[in-house]
Each structure stands twice: as structure tokens, then as C-alpha cells.
């Protein structure tokens, strides 16, 4: 008589599908009818699987242990928008005809950009005598003014508006002294010129004058408001 093979009993736990499934040949028996501890073993195995799932989760909390957290540092608190806007200034910077003719416009632009200032207006323009009379209204009566005006009319100028923290006073420091020979190395005039009458650029000397000069050289629509995302890496 042929021997009859009895099929192995179905094991409900061994058939469970899980990414954390582990064989458990160490268990003596998982048949309810032969082992009264089946429920206890099943409970312990389920707890093992749950613990493994928690361990691989992005964040997890174990009893008696702190939660895992991301390695990314918490963002540093920034100054409020109100505080930052109150500290912002606009300044008018103009590259004169000699600076344009000598091809150093890009160098001057890059200095203000590298400093972290925000460019909100830029154009090339031919000045007029009337515009220069208004711009230099405090110098019109000076004996040297006609020569200054002729110099400013001799070629195009580059008009710029820069925005940033203490932009007026810092902008003046970046330009250097009116007399290039008195300007420190590293300043624009200290690096690029030697004569007062060819001192390359103009910068507003006060917040009030900056706003007045911006209004003279630019239409309101030419001065843009746009968000510069690099500000988060420049200001605290």
C-alpha cells in the first residue's frame, strides 16, 4: 500500500506578507491544537514587526528614548519684515562719461552686487543741461560749474538705483573721496582715477538727496520692486 503523505498544517503567521517578514524556524510549533501559546507567540512576533517598522520610519518615538530628528539645522530666526524695511535705503549711483568710455561699468556694478545691494533701476542716458542744472543745483553758481556741465554732457552716463541697508553712507564709502588722490585703495575712485574732474561716478550724499535724484533721473515706472531671494543669505 502506497504511503500517504499528510500535508503540513497551514501556519497563519508564516503566510503573512510583510516587508519585514523573517523566517522563524526556532518556534517549536504554531499549531493552536498542539501549542497553547500560539496567541502569545503571534503577539510577540507582531510586536517585533511593528518595532522594526518604527525603526525605519523618518521620525519615530520609542518608549524611554527621544524621537529621531532630521540632521538639518533649524532655521535661524530672521529679522521681521518691518525691521528690515525700516533699515533699507535707496541710493542713486551714476557712472559719469569717463567711466563709460573707459569700459569699467561692469566692474562698478559687480562691486555693488558683491556687497549685497539690490539693483532696482538701471539705464544709459544722455544728460541735458537742464537736468544737470537741477541735479547740481548747489553748484550752479560755482566758477567751475560750466566745465563740470560740459564734461557731463560729453557722453552717456549710466544711472542706477541700489537698495539695501545703509545704502547711502556705504555707497559713498565704496566710491571713495571726491578727490581720487585722497581715496583709499580698494575704493572705486582710489582704484580707477586720479583727477577730481574725471572721478568716474556720483553717489547720493543723503537719503533725502537720493530720493530727489532718483526722481530726476528716473520715471516712477522705471524703478522696479522685485524680490531678491539672496537677501536671506545677506541679512540676519
C-alpha positions as CSV (number, residue, x, y, z in Angstrom):
1,X,0.0,0.0,0.0
2,X,1.4,3.4,-1.1
3,X,2.3,5.6,1.8
4,X,0.1,8.7,2.1
5,X,1.9,12.0,2.9
6,X,0.0,14.2,5.3
7,X,0.3,17.9,4.1
8,X,1.9,20.3,6.5
9,X,-0.6,22.3,8.6
10,X,-1.1,25.8,7.4
11,X,0.7,28.4,9.5
12,X,-1.2,31.7,9.5
13,X,1.7,33.7,10.7
14,X,4.3,32.2,8.3
15,X,1.9,33.1,5.4
16,X,1.7,36.8,6.4
17,X,3.2,39.1,3.8
18,X,5.4,41.9,5.2
19,X,8.5,43.8,4.0
20,X,9.9,42.9,7.4
21,X,9.0,39.2,7.2
22,X,11.5,37.0,9.0
23,X,11.5,33.1,9.0
24,X,11.2,31.7,12.5
25,X,12.2,28.0,12.5
26,X,13.1,28.5,16.1
27,X,9.4,28.3,17.1
28,X,8.6,24.8,18.2
29,X,5.1,24.8,16.9
30,X,2.5,27.3,15.8
31,X,-0.5,25.0,15.7
32,X,-3.2,26.0,18.0
33,X,-4.3,22.5,18.6
34,X,-0.7,21.4,19.7
35,X,0.6,24.5,21.5
36,X,-1.4,26.6,23.8
37,X,1.0,29.5,23.5
38,X,0.1,30.3,19.8
39,X,-1.6,33.6,20.7
40,X,1.3,34.7,22.8
41,X,3.9,33.9,20.1
42,X,1.8,35.7,17.4
43,X,1.5,38.8,19.6
44,X,5.3,38.9,20.2
45,X,6.0,38.4,16.5
46,X,3.6,41.2,15.6
47,X,5.3,43.5,18.2
48,X,8.7,42.7,16.6
49,X,7.4,43.7,13.2
50,X,5.9,46.9,14.5
51,X,9.2,47.8,16.2
52,X,11.1,47.2,13.0
53,X,8.7,49.4,11.0
54,X,9.1,52.2,13.6
55,X,12.9,52.0,13.4
56,X,12.9,52.6,9.6
57,X,10.4,55.5,9.8
58,X,11.7,59.1,9.1
59,X,10.9,60.0,12.6
60,X,10.0,57.7,15.4
61,X,9.5,57.6,19.1
62,X,10.5,54.7,21.3
63,X,9.5,54.4,24.9
64,X,12.1,56.0,27.1
65,X,14.1,57.3,24.0
66,X,13.9,60.6,22.2
67,X,12.5,60.8,18.7
68,X,14.8,60.7,15.8
69,X,15.0,64.1,14.1
70,X,16.3,65.3,10.8
71,X,20.0,66.3,10.6
72,X,19.0,69.6,9.0
73,X,19.6,72.5,11.4
74,X,16.6,74.5,12.5
75,X,16.3,77.9,10.6
76,X,17.8,80.9,12.3
77,X,15.2,83.4,13.3
78,X,15.2,86.3,10.8
79,X,14.5,89.9,11.5
80,X,10.9,90.9,10.9
81,X,9.9,92.4,7.6
82,X,9.1,95.6,9.3
83,X,12.5,95.9,11.0
84,X,14.3,95.1,7.7
85,X,12.2,97.5,5.6
86,X,12.9,100.4,8.1
87,X,16.7,99.8,7.7
88,X,16.6,99.7,3.9
89,X,17.7,102.8,1.9
90,X,17.8,103.6,-1.7
91,X,20.8,105.5,-3.2
92,X,21.4,107.0,-6.7
93,X,24.7,106.0,-8.3
94,X,25.7,107.5,-11.6
95,X,28.7,106.4,-13.7
96,X,30.0,109.5,-15.5
97,X,31.1,109.7,-19.1
98,X,34.7,108.9,-18.4
99,X,33.7,105.7,-16.6
100,X,31.5,104.7,-19.5
101,X,34.2,105.5,-22.1
102,X,36.8,103.5,-20.2
103,X,34.7,100.4,-20.1
104,X,34.6,99.9,-16.3
105,X,30.8,100.0,-15.9
106,X,30.7,96.2,-15.3
107,X,33.4,96.4,-12.6
108,X,31.4,99.1,-10.7
109,X,28.2,97.2,-11.0
110,X,29.8,94.0,-9.7
111,X,31.1,95.8,-6.6
112,X,27.6,96.8,-5.5
113,X,26.2,93.4,-6.4
114,X,29.0,91.6,-4.5
115,X,28.4,93.9,-1.5
116,X,24.8,92.5,-1.4
117,X,22.9,95.6,-2.6
118,X,19.7,95.1,-4.6
119,X,19.6,96.7,-8.1
120,X,16.1,98.2,-8.7
121,X,16.8,100.6,-11.7
122,X,19.4,100.8,-14.4
123,X,19.7,102.7,-17.7
124,X,22.1,104.5,-20.1
125,X,21.1,108.1,-20.7
126,X,22.4,111.3,-22.4
127,X,22.1,114.1,-19.8
128,X,20.7,117.5,-20.7
129,X,21.8,121.0,-19.5
130,X,18.5,121.5,-17.7
131,X,18.7,118.1,-16.0
132,X,22.3,118.8,-14.8
133,X,21.3,122.3,-13.5
134,X,18.7,120.6,-11.3
135,X,21.0,117.8,-10.3
136,X,23.9,120.1,-9.3
137,X,21.7,123.0,-8.1
138,X,24.0,123.6,-5.2
139,X,27.0,124.1,-7.6
140,X,25.4,126.1,-10.3
141,X,26.9,129.4,-9.0
142,X,30.4,127.9,-8.6
143,X,33.1,129.1,-11.1
144,X,33.9,125.5,-12.1
145,X,30.3,124.5,-12.9
146,X,30.4,125.3,-16.7
147,X,33.4,123.0,-17.1
148,X,31.6,120.3,-15.0
149,X,28.5,120.6,-17.1
150,X,30.4,120.3,-20.3
151,X,32.1,117.2,-19.0
152,X,28.8,115.6,-18.0
153,X,27.4,116.4,-21.5
154,X,30.3,114.9,-23.3
155,X,28.9,111.3,-23.4
156,X,26.4,108.9,-22.0
157,X,26.0,108.2,-18.3
158,X,24.8,105.1,-16.6
159,X,22.1,105.7,-14.0
160,X,21.5,103.2,-11.2
161,X,19.3,102.8,-8.1
162,X,20.6,100.5,-5.4
163,X,18.7,99.4,-2.4
164,X,20.0,98.0,0.9
165,X,20.9,98.5,4.5
166,X,22.6,102.0,4.9
167,X,23.0,102.1,1.1
168,X,23.7,105.8,1.0
169,X,26.5,106.0,3.5
170,X,28.0,102.7,2.5
171,X,27.7,103.6,-1.2
172,X,29.7,106.8,-0.6
173,X,32.4,104.9,1.2
174,X,32.6,102.5,-1.7
175,X,33.1,105.4,-4.1
176,X,35.9,107.0,-2.1
177,X,36.7,110.6,-1.6
178,X,35.8,113.3,-4.2
179,X,39.5,113.7,-4.9
180,X,40.7,110.4,-6.1
181,X,44.2,111.0,-4.8
182,X,42.7,111.1,-1.3
183,X,40.7,107.9,-1.9
184,X,41.9,104.7,-0.2
185,X,42.9,101.8,-2.3
186,X,40.0,99.4,-2.7
187,X,37.5,102.2,-3.3
188,X,36.3,102.9,-6.8
189,X,38.0,106.2,-7.2
190,X,41.1,105.0,-5.4
191,X,41.4,102.2,-7.9
192,X,40.4,103.8,-11.2
193,X,41.1,107.5,-11.3
194,X,43.5,110.4,-10.3
195,X,41.8,113.7,-11.3
196,X,38.9,115.4,-9.5
197,X,37.4,116.4,-12.9
198,X,37.4,112.8,-14.0
199,X,36.3,111.0,-10.9
200,X,34.2,108.4,-12.6
201,X,31.0,108.3,-10.6
202,X,28.5,110.1,-8.4
203,X,26.7,108.9,-5.3
204,X,23.9,110.5,-3.3
205,X,25.1,112.1,0.0
206,X,21.9,111.7,2.0
207,X,18.7,109.8,2.0
208,X,16.7,112.9,1.1
209,X,19.0,113.8,-1.9
210,X,18.9,110.2,-3.0
211,X,15.1,110.3,-3.4
212,X,15.3,113.7,-5.1
213,X,17.9,112.5,-7.6
214,X,16.1,109.2,-8.3
215,X,13.0,111.3,-9.2
216,X,15.1,113.5,-11.5
217,X,16.8,110.7,-13.5
218,X,14.1,108.0,-13.5
219,X,10.4,107.8,-14.2
220,X,8.5,106.2,-11.4
221,X,7.7,103.2,-13.6
222,X,11.4,102.6,-14.2
223,X,12.1,101.8,-10.6
224,X,11.1,98.3,-10.0
225,X,10.0,96.4,-6.9
226,X,11.1,92.8,-7.2
227,X,12.1,90.1,-4.7
228,X,15.7,89.2,-4.4
229,X,16.0,85.7,-2.8
230,X,19.6,86.2,-1.9
231,X,18.6,88.6,0.9
232,X,18.2,85.6,3.2
233,X,21.9,85.0,2.8
234,X,22.9,88.6,3.3
235,X,20.7,89.9,6.2
236,X,20.1,88.2,9.5
